[in-house]
Amino acid sequence: MDDILNDDYFMKQALSEAKTAFDKGEVPIGAVIVCNRRIIARAHNLTETLNDVTAHAEMQAITAAASVLGGKYLKDCTLYVTVEPCPMCAGALAWAQISRIVYGAGDEKRGYSTVAPAILHPKTQVSFGVLAEEAQGLMKRFFAQKR
């Protein structure tokens, strides 16, 4: 039997968070952090709501996951995020020593892989392109409405 708790499943959960952000007028990026095949944190962008440029989905998820785990390190955890992390978020993920990052759409202008490709912890594994079209579509719809 196929394992339903796969990258697509968890990315769909992150996309659900991104849709919540979209509905709130936030840039539609969503994230979940998984540990032992269980979601321990869910988050979406809150930069407008909190009037805080650091309130990215990843940052919110890191804080929530650390609280659940009772410590600052996210070893043996995977972050699923709809859009490639920016350098700020990638730096925080490096400090948290997250084991794996899975993202949907790349960000050619502000993504860490363009701006600071060596920023992640050396042991962090990265996968990308998971449900990328859905993530890109949500971003395009959001910015089309803003123009």
Disulfide bonds with the S-S distance in Angstrom:
none
